[in-house]
Amino acid sequence: MADGNASPSADVVGSLAYLVAAGDDACYRVYPPSSGRPAYSPAMHRFDMPITDCRPLQRDLRLDREGFELHAHASTFGDVLDARRVESDYYPEMGQWLRRLVGAETVVVFDHNVRSAAGAARGQVGVRAPVDAVHDDYTEASGPRRAAELLDAHGLGHLKDRRVAMINIWRPLHGPVLDLPLTLCAAPSVAPQDLVATPIHHYMEDRLDAPSHSGEIYSARHNPAHRWYYVSAMRADEVLVFKGYDSRTDVARYVPHTAFAHPDCPARFTPRESIEVRTVVVYPERA
């Protein structure tokens, strides 16, 4: 482990949690931090994987090829624990920026996650721990279903015949991130058989005996061909933009991702805290 406040080295080997097997009972259960119940995941096995710093490759990354991009973007919004203000101020800011970035007809920002290991451990309302499992937020079934639901809910059902994509925007709340960076798997390195559809159940504070809603995400089986990337010492004025689903089948569609413990994290560091917004993007082109 490095000393002082030195930044960690760039390319590293990280321990990533992959799905062991997909049994009938394999699922995720997500409880509110205030419940004191830890999130439940299917059985995982750790594999050491090379993780490349994508900073030197930033200009070459393409959302429709690798499935993710790194961009400079400073935001003046800061009160991420005020969910109403996040929705009223941060959602429009990021939605408008993303629409310009990808040339979309419209972008609907519909959800966000604030993550902090320390905050989640304290049961801080609205804060969850970083996810320690390789996954993608949608599947071939849940991606189009969720997109259609959101477009209908926002009075945009007439756009369901267009190309749609589920795209996330991830930002540190402060930097540099030295302990638990986000790592992303380049879409071309993921084979269809690597992805396993897995139920996910979400619980609310007022009812912990039954899920408030359920969905389906992809877990991932280990494949040594996977190519993993992260951003060294990522700052709050930078964002990672990455795919969760795309209705177009000849481009990057799914990007498995997870947090990982940086092996060269210095002894003194500011723990990672982050905000991620989820969007449905409607392109001008027809599906």
N, C-alpha and C positions, 0 to 999 in steps of 0.2 A: 504494500500500500504506500502511496506517495505521501510525502510530508507537506505540512503547511497548506497553502491555498493554491498550489500548483494545479494547472489544468491536467486532466487525464490525457493519455496518449490517444491518438485518433483511431486507427483500425484496431479492433480488439477481438477477443473470443468471449462470447457471452453464453451463459447457461439459460436455455429456453425450454419452457414447459410445453410439451406436445402431448396430444391425446394418446393414451395407451391402447384402448380398444373401445369400440362403440357398442356397448351392451344395451339391452332394452331399457335399463334404468339410467342410462347416461343422460344427464341434464345439468343445467346451471340453475341455481336459485340465488336471487339477488334480494337481500334484505336491506331496509333502511339502516344507516349507521346508528341511529338513535335506539334501535332495537337491541343492540349488543350482540346480535347474531352475525357470525361471519358468513360471507358469501360461500356458496357451495359450488364446486366444479367437479366434473368427471375425473376419474383417475388419470394422472399425468405422469410422464417420465421426462427427465431432463436430459437434454443433449447439448454438448458444447458446439456452438456454431460460430464461424467467422462472421463478424459484423463490420461492415465497411463504413467509414465516415463518408457521407455523401457531399460534404462541403466542396471538395475539389470537382465534383461532378454536377454541381448545381445547375449550370447552364445547359447541360445535356439531358436532364431528366424531363420526361414527358408524362403527363397525366394519363394519356391514352396508350402509352407503351409500358413504362414501369409501373404506372398506377398511382404515382405520387410525385409531388414537386415541393421544393423548399423555396419560400419567398420572404423577402423583407416586408414587414408590415407593422408599423407602430400604431397602437391604439391608445387613445386617452382614457378609455373606460377602465375603471379599476375595482368597483364594488361588486365582485363576482358572487358574494354571498347574498346579495339582494336579488332574488330570482326575478322579481317583477321588473327591476331596472335592467337586468341582463336581457330580458325579452324585449323591453321597450327601446333600449339604446344599442346594446351590442348586437342583437340579432339583425336589425336593419343595416348596421355598419358592415357586418361581415357578408350579409346577403348581397348587398350592392357591389362590394368589392369582388366577390366570387363571380357574380354575373358578368362583370367586365372582364375578369380574368379568362373565363372559358367561353365567352361569347354566347351565353345562354339567353333564351327568351325570357325566362323567369327563374328565380330561386326562392324556395320556401325554406326558411330556417325554422325548425320545429322542436328542437330539443337541445339540451346541453348537459355536460357533466363537469363538475369541479372535482379534481382529485388531489388528495394530500394524504400520505400515509399517517402523518401525525394527527391531522384533523379527524380522519376517520377513526383512529384509535381512541380519540376523546369523545366520539359520538357526535361530532359537530354536524348540525343539521345541514343537509344539502351537500355534504362532502363525502366522497367515496375514496377508497384506496386505489392506487394504480392496479391495473389488471395484470396478473401474473399467469397468463395462459395464452398460447397462440390461438387466435380466433379471427374471424371476419364477422361483421355485424349483421350480415344478411345472407340469404341463400337464394338459389334459383327460384324457390317458391315464395319466400318471405319478402324478397326485394321488390318484385313487381306488385305484390299485394299491398305492402306498406306504402309504396309510392302512389298507388291508385287511391288508397284511403286518404292520404294527405292531400292529394289534389282535389278530391271530392270535398273534403272538409274546408278547403280554402276557396271553394267556388271555382276551381280550375279543372273540373272534370272534362271539359271540352278539349283539354290538352293531352289526354291520356293516349292519343294515337301518335304522340311525338316520342322521340328518343328521350329517355329519362335516366338519371343516374343519382345514386345516393353518395354524397361526398361529405367528408368530415374535414373540419379545420381545427387543428390542434396548436395550442400556444402555451408556453410556460408563463406563469404569472410573474416570475422574476428569473434572473439568470445569474451566472450560467448554470445549466442543469448538469450536475456532475454525478449524481447517485443513481437515479432510476430513469434513464432516457427512454423515449419511445423508439422502438425499432420496427421497421416495415420490411416485408418480404416482397421483392420485385415480382410482379404478376407473371411475367414470362417464365419464371423458374418454378411455378406452382402447377403441378399436374392435376387434372380433374379428380383423380382417385385420392389425392392428398386431403381433400376437403370432405368433412363428414357433417351432415346436417344434424344438429343437436338442439333439442328444446331448451328454451330459457324462460324461467318463471320469475316475475317481479312481484314483490310483496310491499304493502304499504303499512305505515305506522299503526293505522286503526284496525288492521286485520292481518295477523301473521299466520293464521292457520290455513289460508287459501290464497293463491296468487290473485292479484288485482288484474293482471293481464299476462298473457304468455305469447311467445314468439318462437322464432327459430333462427339460429346462427350457425355458422360453420366453425367447428373445431378443425384442427389440422393434425394429420399424421406426419411423423418425421420423414423427411426426404433429404438426403445429403446434398441434393442439387439445389436446394433452396438458397437464394442469394439475399442476405439480410443487410439492411442499411440503417444508419442513425445519423443524427447531427451532433457533432462534438460541441460541448459547451454551448448548447442552444440558449438563445436569449429571448427576452420578452418581446422584442421587436421583430421576431421571426415567427413564421407559421409553417407548419406542414399541412399540405392539402393532399388527401388521399381518398381513393375509391373504396366503397363498400359493396357497390353493385352498379352495373350498367346494362341497360336493355340491349345495347348494341353488342353483337357477339364477336366482332372482329377487332376489338380493342381490349385493353386491360379492363377486367370486370371486378375482380376480387383481390384485395390486398390483406393477407393475414398480418396481424400486428400484435404487439405485446410490450409491456415494460420489461426491462432487464436490469439486473444489478451490475453497474459498471465495475469491472474488476480492478480498475485503477483509480477508483474514487479516492480523493485525498482524505486525510484524517479530519480536516475541518472543512465543512461545506454547508451551504444553505439547502435544506431538503427541498426536493422538487415539489412544486405545486403547479397545477395546470388547469386550463379550461379548454373544452372541446365542444364545438357546436356541430350539430348534424343537420344536413340539408337534403332536400330533393331538388335536383336541377333538371329543368326542362330545356332541351336544345331546340333550335328552330327546325331541325330536320325531322322528317317522319320516321316512325319506327320501322 
